Amino acid sequence: MVAREELAGQNRPLDFFISYSPADERWASWIAWTLEEAGYRTVIQAWDFVPGTNFVDFMDRGVSESAAVIAVLSRNYERSRYGRMEWQAALRADPDAPDRRLITVRVEDIPVEGLLATITYVDLVGVQDTAAARELLLTRVGHALDGRARPARHPGFPGRPPAPARPAPAVAPP
């Protein structure tokens, strides 16, 4: 049996197991790369399930040994037998705190139904800017790990009327 440290070639605990349909490998790779650039440790089939490894064993250990499973939600994922097994295992691992054990990232405009509908997802649908998508992913994953999403800025006193909008300067005709 391969040692836990060999699961993704490093000596520290796994942060995330990326669960996805093979048709969504580009999204899964982007998510894993973005998280690793931010200092997290991920396991992703495309990079870590190399020839000679046992797919089902790696899948099982990836789900059970990671702090959380990130499920890449799409139509393909909805139909994926292994994807279903992975997100269900993540929910069973900590049924009292599914939001911390299973993080869902919606990458396609699909309705999220069934048990997955009870999990608040990171929504990347329609986000066109890479920096904005990166910021959204990292912020929302951080919120999931922290268990709350307290804003960094003071929300301001709600009893004070908002400052009036400044009128646009008049432009004289030429």
Secondary structure as UniProt FT lines:
FT   HELIX           4..6
FT   TURN            7..9
FT   STRAND          14..19
FT   HELIX           22..24
FT   HELIX           25..37
FT   TURN            38..39
FT   STRAND          42..44
FT   HELIX           45..48
FT   TURN            51..52
FT   HELIX           55..65
FT   STRAND          66..73
FT   HELIX           75..78
FT   HELIX           81..93
FT   TURN            95..96
FT   HELIX           98..101
FT   STRAND          102..106
FT   HELIX           114..118
FT   STRAND          121..123
FT   TURN            125..126
FT   HELIX           130..146
FT   TURN            158..159
//
